[in-house]
């Protein structure tokens, strides 16, 4: 068992070290505050009447290629990235068993609407 454990452990790569040196705290990431989001979506706000794509582009112009959208009322915060290099860094540094939050709409549909069809099987798209 130790041989298996030792064969799976990898020394830190140059990418891992570069990421950890340049990483900033989640709290310090740029992005609209909850108040800016609320104010932006009411009539007259800069996001009002725009599509989700337009909303993303407006935030990208204002906050850059990497920003967060603060969650609230039971909805988790999310990070938006428009740089493909960010995805490589995340995938290489998050470990052997990363946590992927399932889509709430898929989960609801399969657990409530079509429970008879899916039963105990949630499938690959949301597991």
SERO-4910 file (N, C-alpha, C, O; in steps of 0.05 Angstrom, whole numbers):
BEGIN
 pado doro    nc1    nc2    nc3   cac1   cac2   cac3    cc1    cc2    cc3    oc1    oc2    oc3
  Unk    A     16    -24      0      0      0      0     17     25      0     10     45    -13
  Unk    A     40     25     14     57     49     15     69     54    -13     73     77    -20
  Unk    A     76     32    -27     87     36    -54     67     50    -72     75     67    -88
  Unk    A     42     42    -70     21     55    -86     18     85    -78     17    102    -95
  Unk    A     18     90    -52     15    118    -43     39    135    -52     36    158    -60
  Unk    A     63    123    -50     87    138    -58     88    143    -88     98    163    -97
  Unk    A     77    123   -104     78    127   -133     58    148   -142     62    160   -164
  Unk    A     38    154   -126     18    174   -134     26    202   -124     14    222   -134
  Unk    A     44    204   -106     52    231    -96     72    243   -116     91    230   -124
  Unk    A     68    268   -123     85    281   -142     98    305   -129     85    319   -113
  Unk    A    123    310   -134    135    334   -123    122    359   -136    112    357   -158
  Unk    A    124    381   -122    112    405   -133    126    413   -159    151    413   -160
  Unk    A    111    420   -179    122    428   -205    128    458   -204    120    472   -185
  Unk    A    142    467   -224    147    496   -226    120    512   -229    118    534   -219
  Unk    A    100    499   -242     74    512   -245     61    515   -218     50    537   -212
  Unk    A     62    494   -201     50    496   -174     63    518   -158     49    533   -144
  Unk    A     90    520   -159    103    541   -144     97    569   -154     94    587   -138
  Unk    A     95    572   -180     89    598   -192     61    606   -184     55    629   -178
  Unk    A     42    587   -185     14    593   -177     13    602   -148     -1    621   -142
  Unk    A     26    587   -131     24    594   -102     37    620    -96     28    634    -77
  Unk    A     58    628   -110     71    654   -105     54    677   -115     54    699   -103
  Unk    A     39    673   -137     24    694   -149     -6    694   -141    -21    712   -148
  Unk    A    -14    675   -125    -42    672   -118    -49    695    -98    -33    704    -82
  Unk    A    -74    704   -101    -84    723    -82   -109    711    -68   -121    692    -78
  Unk    A   -116    723    -46   -139    713    -31   -165    717    -46   -167    737    -61
  Unk    A   -183    699    -42   -209    701    -55   -223    727    -48   -235    740    -65
  Unk    A   -220    735    -23   -233    760    -14   -222    784    -29   -236    804    -32
  Unk    A   -197    783    -38   -185    806    -52   -189    807    -82   -180    825    -95
  Unk    A   -203    787    -93   -208    787   -122   -227    809   -129   -245    816   -114
  Unk    A   -223    821   -153   -241    843   -162   -267    831   -171   -269    807   -177
  Unk    A   -287    848   -171   -314    840   -180   -335    858   -168   -329    873   -149
  Unk    A   -359    857   -180   -380    874   -169   -389    865   -142   -390    841   -136
  Unk    A   -394    884   -125   -405    878    -98   -434    871   -100   -446    874   -122
  Unk    A   -446    860    -79   -474    853    -80   -491    878    -85   -511    877    -99
  Unk    A   -483    900    -74   -498    925    -78   -496    934   -107   -515    944   -119
  Unk    A   -472    932   -119   -469    940   -147   -485    922   -165   -496    931   -185
  Unk    A   -487    896   -158   -504    878   -174   -533    886   -172   -547    887   -192
  Unk    A   -542    890   -148   -570    898   -144   -577    924   -158   -597    925   -173
  Unk    A   -560    944   -155   -564    970   -167   -562    967   -198   -576    982   -212
  Unk    A   -544    950   -208   -540    947   -236   -563    934   -251   -567    939   -275
  Unk    A   -579    917   -238   -600    903   -251   -627    916   -249   -646    908   -263
  Unk    A   -630    937   -233   -656    951   -232   -657    970   -256   -637    976   -267
  Unk    A   -682    978   -263   -684    996   -286   -666   1021   -283   -665   1034   -263
  Unk    A   -651   1026   -305   -632   1048   -304   -604   1040   -298   -585   1055   -301
  Unk    A   -600   1015   -288   -574   1005   -281   -559    996   -305   -570    991   -327
  Unk    A   -532    993   -303   -516    986   -326   -520    958   -336   -512    952   -359
  Unk    A   -532    940   -321   -537    912   -330   -566    908   -338   -572    888   -351
  Unk    A   -584    927   -332   -612    924   -337   -618    921   -367   -608    937   -384
  Unk    A   -633    900   -374   -640    895   -402   -619    882   -419   -623    876   -443
  Unk    A   -596    876   -407   -575    863   -422   -576    833   -419   -587    823   -399
  Unk    A   -566    818   -438   -565    789   -437   -543    781   -417   -526    797   -409
  Unk    A   -542    755   -410   -521    744   -393   -494    748   -406   -474    753   -392
  Unk    A   -492    745   -432   -467    749   -447   -458    778   -444   -434    783   -439
  Unk    A   -476    796   -447   -469    825   -445   -460    831   -416   -441    846   -412
  Unk    A   -474    819   -397   -466    823   -369   -437    814   -364   -422    829   -352
  Unk    A   -430    791   -375   -403    781   -372   -383    799   -385   -361    804   -374
  Unk    A   -390    809   -409   -371    827   -423   -368    854   -409   -346    865   -408
  Unk    A   -390    864   -397   -388    890   -382   -369    886   -358   -352    903   -353
  Unk    A   -373    864   -344   -356    859   -320   -327    854   -328   -309    862   -314
  Unk    A   -323    841   -351   -296    836   -360   -282    862   -367   -258    865   -360
  Unk    A   -295    880   -380   -283    906   -386   -276    921   -360   -256    935   -359
  Unk    A   -294    919   -340   -290    934   -316   -270    921   -296   -254    936   -284
  Unk    A   -270    895   -294   -254    881   -274   -231    864   -285   -215    855   -269
  Unk    A   -230    859   -311   -208    844   -322   -217    815   -329   -240    808   -327
  Unk    A   -197    799   -337   -202    771   -345   -210    752   -323   -220    731   -328
  Unk    A   -205    760   -298   -211    742   -275   -225    759   -254   -213    778   -243
  Unk    A   -250    752   -248   -265    767   -228   -284    748   -214   -290    727   -224
  Unk    A   -295    757   -191   -314    741   -177   -341    755   -176   -343    780   -177
  Unk    A   -362    739   -175   -389    749   -171   -397    739   -144   -401    715   -140
  Unk    A   -401    757   -125   -408    749    -97   -435    737    -96   -454    747   -108
  Unk    A   -437    715    -82   -463    702    -78   -478    713    -55   -468    732    -41
  Unk    A   -501    703    -50   -517    712    -28   -543    696    -27   -552    685    -47
  Unk    A   -556    696     -4   -581    683      0   -579    653     -8   -597    643    -22
  Unk    A   -558    640      1   -555    611     -4   -542    604    -31   -537    581    -36
  Unk    A   -536    624    -47   -523    620    -73   -493    625    -69   -485    646    -59
  Unk    A   -476    605    -76   -447    609    -72   -435    630    -91   -446    634   -113
  Unk    A   -413    642    -83   -398    660   -101   -386    644   -124   -380    620   -120
  Unk    A   -382    657   -147   -369    643   -169   -347    660   -180   -346    685   -176
  Unk    A   -328    647   -192   -305    661   -205   -308    658   -235   -313    636   -245
  Unk    A   -306    680   -249   -307    680   -278   -279    685   -289   -265    703   -280
  Unk    A   -271    668   -309   -245    671   -321   -248    671   -351   -263    655   -362
  Unk    A   -234    689   -364   -235    691   -394   -207    684   -405   -201    691   -428
  Unk    A   -190    672   -389   -163    666   -397   -159    636   -396   -160    624   -374
  Unk    A   -154    622   -419   -151    593   -419   -128    583   -401   -129    561   -391
  Unk    A   -108    600   -397    -85    591   -380    -94    588   -351    -82    571   -337
  Unk    A   -114    602   -343   -124    599   -315   -135    571   -311   -131    559   -290
  Unk    A   -149    560   -331   -160    533   -329   -139    512   -326   -141    493   -310
  Unk    A   -117    515   -341    -95    496   -338    -84    497   -310    -79    476   -298
  Unk    A    -80    520   -299    -69    523   -272    -87    510   -251    -78    497   -233
  Unk    A   -113    515   -254   -132    504   -235   -132    473   -237   -130    460   -216
  Unk    A   -134    462   -261   -135    433   -264   -109    420   -254   -110    397   -244
  Unk    A    -86    433   -257    -61    421   -249    -56    423   -219    -40    408   -208
  Unk    A    -69    441   -205    -64    446   -177    -86    438   -158    -82    440   -133
  Unk    A   -109    429   -167   -131    424   -149   -131    396   -137   -148    389   -120
  Unk    A   -112    379   -145   -109    353   -132   -121    330   -147   -132    333   -169
  Unk    A   -119    306   -135   -128    281   -148   -159    279   -149   -170    270   -169
  Unk    A   -172    287   -128   -202    285   -127   -214    313   -123   -222    320   -100
  Unk    A   -216    329   -144   -227    356   -140   -257    355   -136   -271    336   -144
  Unk    A   -268    376   -123   -297    378   -119   -308    394   -142   -299    417   -147
  Unk    A   -328    383   -155   -342    398   -176   -371    400   -167   -386    380   -165
  Unk    A   -380    425   -162   -407    429   -154   -426    423   -176   -422    432   -199
  Unk    A   -447    407   -171   -465    400   -192   -483    423   -200   -487    442   -184
  Unk    A   -494    422   -224   -512    443   -233   -539    440   -217   -550    419   -216
  Unk    A   -547    462   -206   -572    461   -190   -596    454   -206   -614    440   -197
  Unk    A   -598    464   -231   -621    458   -248   -622    429   -256   -643    416   -256
  Unk    A   -599    417   -263   -598    388   -269   -606    372   -245   -622    353   -247
  Unk    A   -594    379   -222   -600    364   -198   -630    365   -191   -642    344   -185
  Unk    A   -642    388   -192   -670    391   -186   -687    374   -205   -705    360   -197
  Unk    A   -681    376   -231   -696    362   -251   -695    332   -246   -716    318   -247
  Unk    A   -672    322   -242   -668    293   -238   -678    282   -211   -687    260   -209
  Unk    A   -676    299   -191   -684    290   -164   -714    295   -158   -726    281   -141
  Unk    A   -727    314   -172   -754    321   -167   -773    316   -190   -794    303   -187
  Unk    A   -766    327   -214   -785    325   -236   -785    297   -248   -807    287   -253
  Unk    A   -762    285   -253   -761    258   -266   -749    237   -247   -733    220   -255
  Unk    A   -756    239   -222   -746    220   -202   -752    191   -210   -736    173   -205
  Unk    A   -775    187   -222   -783    160   -231   -764    149   -252   -759    124   -252
  Unk    A   -754    165   -269   -736    156   -290   -707    152   -281   -695    132   -287
  Unk    A   -697    172   -266   -669    170   -257   -664    154   -232   -642    144   -227
  Unk    A   -685    151   -215   -684    136   -190   -659    144   -174   -656    168   -167
  Unk    A   -641    126   -168   -617    132   -152   -593    139   -169   -571    143   -159
  Unk    A   -596    140   -195   -574    145   -214   -575    174   -223   -594    183   -236
  Unk    A   -555    190   -215   -555    218   -223   -541    223   -250   -548    242   -263
  Unk    A   -523    206   -258   -510    208   -283   -484    224   -282   -478    236   -261
  Unk    A   -469    224   -303   -443    237   -304   -444    267   -304   -426    281   -294
  Unk    A   -465    278   -316   -465    307   -320   -468    322   -293   -460    346   -291
  Unk    A   -479    310   -273   -482    324   -247   -469    310   -224   -472    319   -201
  Unk    A   -455    288   -229   -442    274   -206   -413    283   -203   -400    273   -185
***
